[in-house]
Amino acid sequence: MMMLLSRMWENEGKGNMDDRAPIPIPVIRRLSHYLQHVRVQIELGREWISSLELAEALEVTSSTVRQDLSWLDISGTAKRGYKTVDLEASILQLIGKDRASNIVIVGAGNLGRALSQHEEFSRQGFVIIGLFDSSNRVIGKKVGKLVVQSVDDLPQVVQEKNIEIGVISVPAKAAQAVADQLVSAGVQGLLNMSCAHVRAPNGVSVVEARMFSSLSLLSYAIKARKAHGSEKGR
């Protein structure tokens, strides 16, 4: 999936899942990257993985990997590293993904429909409970295994199904209103897929998934590299 430009937890202070010092967001981000790499190795039948291999695969230093993994309740073995299945489980437990999270998507346009049918959500432990919209033109229509529901039903579904995360996949002009509806319904976190910045009260986490910002950065990097290359060739 697209790169997430995160401002995670900025609205809820610096509390952690336990009484230890709060885990820095860059560490959480790298642990998530380690998790994806470890899962690939598990699928390939790998039983062990070293911190050096993680460092080389993700282009960080071995020292950084060791410091990041020190947050985990796991120990490595000399000359072998870490058991992949144990490392996966330990990371999942630390970042709160050792259990499934129920989510809803608001916005049944092209993006919302595509997200609702993305199989990677379930593989990563996120269960899409519902797809919602405010337009009578799409309410009641079937999208994959889901039927588009009215946003008026959000509060009831959030409460009954213990929804933790709401995904905003609406046009920019409607993003804040949808964020407010999700917060009012009781979700604890927002994944904003729109182009607009959204605000949330203290206690609600927000992650901005800015695809076009990421594409702009990528485009600039390509142009800058080409310009640098042409200057060297002179």
N, C-alpha and C positions, 0 to 999 in steps of 0.2 A: 504494500500500500504506500501511498504518498508520504513524503516526509512530514512529520508533525513539528510545527514551530510552536513549542510549548511555553505557556505561562502557567504551568500547573501549580495548584495550591497557593497562588499568590493572594487569594482572597481569604485564606483560612489560617493565617499565622504559620507557625512552624512546628506544630505538634507532630508526633510520630506515632507509629502503631504500638509502641511500648515506651518504657521510661528512658530508653537510651537517647543519646544525642540525635537530633534530626538528621536524616540522610540527605545529603545535598542532591539537588535535582540532576546535575550532570552524572552523578553516580548511578541514579535510578535509570537514566537514559542509557548509559553504557551497559548496565546489567540487563536491560531489555534487549540490547544488541547481542550480548553474550548468549542470552536465552535462545534467540533465533538461531545463532550459529550452532549451539549445542544440540538443538532439536534436529538440525540438518544432519549432524554427525550421528545422532541416535538412529535416524532413518537409514543412514548408510551402514549401520551395524557396528559403529565405533563404541567401545566400552570405556575407553579412557581418553582424557584430553588434558593437555598441559597448559599452564598459564602462558608459556611462550607461544604456543600455537594460537591461543586466543588473541594474544597481542599482535601477532603477525597477520592474522586473518582480519582483524578490525583496525589495524594500523594505529595502535597505541603502544606504550611502553610496557614491558613486563612488570615493572614496578607499579604502574597504574592498575594493571589487572590484579596484582596481588593485593593492593590496597582496597580495591573495590570488593574483591572476594572476602576480605577480612570482615565485612559486614555480615557475611553469611555464617550460619551455624554448620560449618563443614570444614573438614581438614583434608589436605592433599596427601598423596603418598609419594615418597621419594622416587624419582626416576620414572614415575608413571603419571603423576598429576592427579586429576579428579575423576571419579567415576561419573560418566556423562549423565546417567539417570539420577544420581544423587545430586549433582550440580543443578540439573533442571528443576528438581523438586525443591531444592533450597532457595533458588532464585524465585520460583513461583510463590513460595511461602512468604518470602520477604516483601515482595512487591504486591502481595495481596491477590495473586492470580491462581492460587491453589484451589480456588472454588469458582464455580461459574458465576458470571455477573449478568443479570438481566438488563437488557437495554431496549429502548424504543427509538424509532426514527420518525421525525416530524418533517414532512415534505415528501410527497409521493411523485415528484417530477422525475426526470431521467436519472439524476444522481441518486435520489432516495430509493428508487426502484432497483437500481444497480446495486446499491449497498445492501438492500434487504435480501438480495439473492447471492451475496458474496459468501462463499463457503468458508473462507478463511476466518470469519468471525467465530463460528462454532469451534473451529480447530484451535483457536486461541483462547477459548473459554468464555466467549461472549454470546449469550443467547438472545437473539432478536425476538422479542415478544410481540411487538406490534409496529405497524406502519400507519402514520396518521397524516391527515391533510384537512384543510378548511374548505376545499372546493367540492361542491356537490357533483362536479363532473367526474371526479375520481373516487369519491367515497363509495364504498360498496364493491369496487372492482377488485378482482383477485390479482395478486402479484406473487408469483411463485406459490408458496404455501400460505401466504398471508392474505387477508382481506383488508383493504384500506379502511381505516376507521376515522370518525370525526374527531377533531381535536377536543371537542366538548367531552369526549369520553376519557381524556387523558387522566384526570384525577382519580377516577375509579380504577383504571387499569394499573396506574402506578402504585396505588395502595394495595390492590388485591394481588398483584404479581411481584411485589417487592422490587420495583424497578429502581436501579441505582444510577443509570446513565441515560441521558437523553442526547441523541444525535440531531443536530440542526442542519437540515439540507434544503433550505428555502432561499429565495432571492434575498440579497443584502437588505433591502428595505423592510423585510418582514422578520429579519433575524432576531432583533432585540425583543420583539413582541413574543416570538416563539420561545426565546430563552426565559422570559418572564412567566410564560405559561408552564413551562417545564419545572421551573423553580417552585412556582405556586403549587404545582401538583405533588411536589415532594422529592424530585430527583436530587441526588447528591453531587452529580458531576455532569458537565456539558462538554460534548465534542462538537465544536463549531466548524462546520464544513463550508459555511458561507464566506463571502468576501468581506463581510462587515465585522468590525470589532463589537463584541457583546460584553455587557457588564453583568455581574452576578453578586449577590450579597455575601457577606462573610459566612463561611461554612459550606460554600458550594465551589467546587473545583472547576476550572475551565481550561480546556486545551484547544488551541487554535490550529486547525489543519489548513494551512494556507498553500494550496497547490500552486496558484498563480504567482504568489510571492517566491515560491521555491523555483518555479520555472524561470522567473525573471532573474534570480540569482544565478541559475545555471546558464542562462543566455549571456549574462554579463561575463561570467567566468570564461565562456568559450570565446567571446569577442576579445577579452583582455589577453587571453593566451595567443590568439591569432595575431593581435597587434604586437605583442611582445616578440613573437616569432618573426614577423616581418621586419621589425627593427633590428633584430640580430642578423638578418640576412642582408642588410644594407652594407 
